[in-house]
């Protein structure tokens, strides 16, 4: 009887020990699972909060460091402001825009793309270092953007190599030298790459005058030709005159073969 009781007690003790170890194991497993879940949650929270924190651009100068999250832009030949509005929507701050057309500046002001002190209504040739200092002071320029006039380069036009607008790129480069932006962009048509430009001298001036007269004459003749074609009228004589003028253009260009080219 005593042996039976002892055996029963041993069985009970083994069962209790098994239950104890089992509970201890599950308790440890639960603790490990909790630690793992906490780690995952903390990692996700860090990633979530890091997305909210915007990067800070630190600009170093000679004296100290300052925090500045705004990139700046100056634009010439701004027109109605399509490109400028894109930069503004991308977070850029307008420092200055320039154009010769008052209506384009009024459009930008009306749409609150710029303020009253952020424009120059004048030819790019008239912009000087003093004017720039009076408008933007010593503020750093991140981007200088200019869509210089393309009509003299475009394949859709007469491609007059003596069109004075073809040389406005020089003034854009002059502003690059004065403003020293981090990035300079000159936007134009593809045909600018194969356009021939000439230096300014007595011979080119005379050729320029003759070439321009022919160019202006052909513009009027092409307009008259288009009108006659729409109305079903004969325009053979006009075509002959236009083609004759084009041959003269080629002769004017041949005069300049030995004159230095400006790239």
Beta strands, then each sheet from edge to edge (+ up, - down):
strand 1: 58-60
strand 2: 65-67
strand 3: 71-76
strand 4: 92-99
strand 5: 119-121
strand 6: 143-146
strand 7: 183-186
strand 8: 197-198
strand 9: 261-262
sheet 1: 1+ 2-
sheet 2: 5+ 4+ 3+ 6+ 7+
sheet 3: 8+ 9-
end
